[in-house]
């Protein structure tokens, strides 16, 4: 039986108590094939995100939700599989953070996600997300369906590379793992399809494909805006924000992949 996870690209206005006032419903549903379950699982933030709705100092109304918001990860002491995580939205060069934060073990889906206090958050050191592309930063990607890298030819599944080139691929910081990001345009009655092709960059072997369907009720919203949010956390974890208010995330753990047969 295939797992299904709903990923919604939306903007939601949050009350101080965390209630959603309104939301746009642009939606991506992804299917995790059996082989991906060796590496990937979904993290649920149990209380979602509590976010201020207004900045009184500058008279700015605040919004929180995908694709306008992001995660910040921190670590306490020596880097392990446990991280602190908090949401934020950037407005005019300033980051507005959620009022709550969590501790999560990204390597073990059986460990409960726990709320933590501000003191623990402030004591942690920022672990940056990495969004490096294997394509040169040329703005748009070539018309070719494949990418030449590390002496191998990597073929995308979708018809169109994610644009611009910064969104088309995600290369792990140690250059051991490579994800190609592409889509296929749908019709009025059939949503766009999105594809994440996972490869070992060292061997050229395709590990698995995660496929999704993207649909939007709004003009000018494209799958690229979803794919822009994917990122690496260290060289081990690939992160995909999920949900209207990124209250879930898909985590693919490539620490496990290093020890899996055939990889």
N, C-alpha and C positions, 0 to 999 in steps of 0.2 A: 504494500500500500504506500503510495507516495505522500510525503508531507507537503502541506501547503501553508504558506505564510503570506499574509497580506501586508504589503508595503504601500502606504498612502503618501503621495506628495501633496502637501496641503499647508495652509497657513491657518493657525488657530489663535484666537484671542483668549487669553487665560485670565481668570480672576485670581486674586491673591490666594484664594483657597484652592486653586487648581481647576476650577470648573471651566469647561469649554463654552464660550458664548456663541461662536459661530465657526464654521470651518468650510474650506473648499475641499471637494472630494475628487482628487486626481489620484488614480489608484494603480498600483502594480502588484500583481499576484505572482509569486515565484514558486516553482516546484523544485524540491531538493531530491535528486535521484539517489538511490540507495548507496552508491559508492561515496557520495559526498558526506553522508552521515558519520563516516569515520573521522571526518575533520570538522564538520560544521554543526552548530547548534544555535538556538535562539535564546538570548538573554532577555528576560522580562524585568523591567523596573516596576516593582509591585504597586507603588503609589503614583506612578507617572511622574511628571515634573510640575512643580509649583512655581509659577513664574509671575513676576509683577506685571501689571497691565499698563502702567503709566509712570513716566519719569517726570515728577513735578518740577525738578530743577530746570529742565530745558523745555518743558511742555510737550514731551514726546510720547505719543501712544506707542506701546510696545507689542510686538507680535512674537509668538514662539511656535515653531513647527517646521517640518520638512517642506521644501528644501532650504529654508532661510536660516535654519539653526544647526548647531553642531554639538559634538561632545568635547569635553576636555578630560583627559585622563591624568591621574597622578599616582605616584607610588610612595609608599611609606618605607623608608630605609632601603635596604638592598632590594633590587628589582626581583620580583618573584612572579607567580601567576596571579596574584591578587592585586587589583587596582582600585583606586577611587575614581569615580566618574561623576561628572556634573554637566548639565546642559547650559548652553549660552546662545545668544543671538547678538550679532554685531550690527550696530546702527551708527553710521557716520564715524567710523573709526573707534568706537567704544564697544566693549563687550558687556552685555547685560546677562548676568548669570541667574540660573534657577535658585530658588531659596532652599532647595534640598539637594542632597548628594548621597551616593551609594558606595558600598564596597562590593566588588564582584570578583569571583575567581573565574577567569576566562578559560582556564584549562579544564575545569570540572563542572559540568552542567548540573551535578547533583548538589553542589554547595549552594545554600540559599543566598539570594541577593539581599544585603542588609542596608538599612538606612544608617548613615553615620552623621556625627555632628560637625559643626563648623571648625572646631578645634582640630579634629583629625584631618580635615581637608586642608587647612592652612599649614599643617605640618608636613604635608606631602610635597614631593617635587614633581613638576610637570614632566610628563612623558609625551613628546609631541607626536601627532599623527603625520604620516608621510603620504603625499600624493604625487609620486614621481612617475612620469611616463617614460616608456622606452623609445618613444618618438622624440625627435628634436623639437624644440619649442618654435614651430614655424606657423602657428595659428591654425591651419587646417591640415589634415592628414592626407597622405597620397591616396590616389584612386585604387591602388592595388588592394586586393583582398587579404594579403598576407603581410607579415612583418618579419624582416630578416634581423636576427639578434643572436649573439653568441654562436654564430655559425650554423644556426638552424632557421627553418622557415616555419613561422607560426601562423596558422590560418584562423581567421575569425569565423563565427557561425552566422551572424546577422549580415544583412545586405549593406549596412551603413556603419562606419566607425562612429563612435561617440565624438562629438565636436565641442570645442577645438581639440587640438592634439593632446593637451594636458589631460583630457578626459578619456582618451581612447584606450589607454592601457594603465595598469597599476603594477609597478615593479617593486618588489620587496627591497628594503634597504641593503641587504646583502647580495642582491641580484640573483638569488637562488630560485625565486618563484615569480611567475608572470601571469597576470590576468588580462585578457583582451576584453574590451567592453564595446558592444555593438548593438544595433537594433534593426528591425525590419518594419517598415511603415505599413500600417494597417489601412483599413477603409472606414467609411462612415459607420459600418455595423460590425467591424472587426478591429479590436484594439491593436496598437503597436505591440510588437514583441521585443523583448530585451534579452540579451545573452551575455553571460559571464563565462568565458572560457578559461579554465585554470590549467596552467602548465608548470612543469619543472623546467626552469630556464637552463639548468645544467645538462639535462638529457634531451630536451625537446619533446618529452612525452606529455601528451594531454592527460590530465588527471581526471577531470570531469567537467560537465557543463551545467550551469544553473540557468534555467530559462524562466522568463516571466512574461506577463502581458501588462501593458501600460495603457490606461485609458484616461482621457482628460475631458472635462466638461468646459474647458476654458481655452480660448484661442491663444496661441503663442506659448503653450506649455508643452515641452518635449521630453522624451526619455533622458536626454543629455543632462537635464537638471537633476535627475535621480542619480545618474552615474557619476556626477561631479562630487557626490557626498561620500563615495566609498573611499577607504583609506587603510593604510597599514599602521599598526601599533607595534613598534619594534619590528624585527624581521620575522616575527612568529605569527602575529594575529592579523587577519584581514577582517575589517569591520564594515558592515553595511547597515546604516540606520533604517529602522522600520517604523511604520505607523505614522499617523497624522501628526503626532507630537513627539516623534522619535522615542516613544515609551518602550520600544523593544529594539534589539539590534541582532543581526546575524553575525556570528563570530565563526570564522574558519581558522582552526588552530594548526599551523604548519610545523609546530614542534612535534606533534603526533605524526605528521606526514614523513618526517625524517626517518622514523623507525618502522614505517609501514612497508610490507613486502612489495617489491616492485618499484618503490619510489626512492 
